[in-house]
Amino acid sequence: MRDILKRVSNLLFLPPEAVAGVFRLELIGAEELYLENHKGILEYSDTEVVLHGGDRILRICGKHLSLCTMTDSEVLLRGEFEQISFAAV
């Protein structure tokens, strides 16, 4: 189903996150990360944050990580990011 929604977004020239519900990640420098369409925080500490992104798990490692803003679909993190990785659910 997700593949069909991604194809529809391409045909309509819409961003995938608007149609398929995939997460959108924006990294601003190495100290601010903005994520849309998350499904929740799985782990949180000042050195590691793990977020559920639907079909992917997003792991952010670093120093002095802090959750600045969180809504039901958006997260803003700040800190010194050292590693960002993805894994299939």
Steps between C-alpha positions, in 0.01 A plus 500: 500500500780741591663447158174592328471818706858594415427453129188715531701774668749491211224516239334795674833674570431495874757427770479136621445608861178676396347192338670187627550603863875442487711696742683813396836573660670838490849537640614855563876497543614237745303637796129507407274227363135539401283195430145494365261203497664305782309226680653550844818505704632155590807603703626831630817608681753780468718274279243306295149553362310226317190595303239287326457625145231260377692252285840611637666548836714813524790498751679825584819481708701791634560722801272733694192389303181672607142480386398860437156452352272204447148472363308193388678515162806728538822493701778757532829379652812698580846390600830389353404230249767240433306225324158463339393155382190328364376143540197321362223424748 
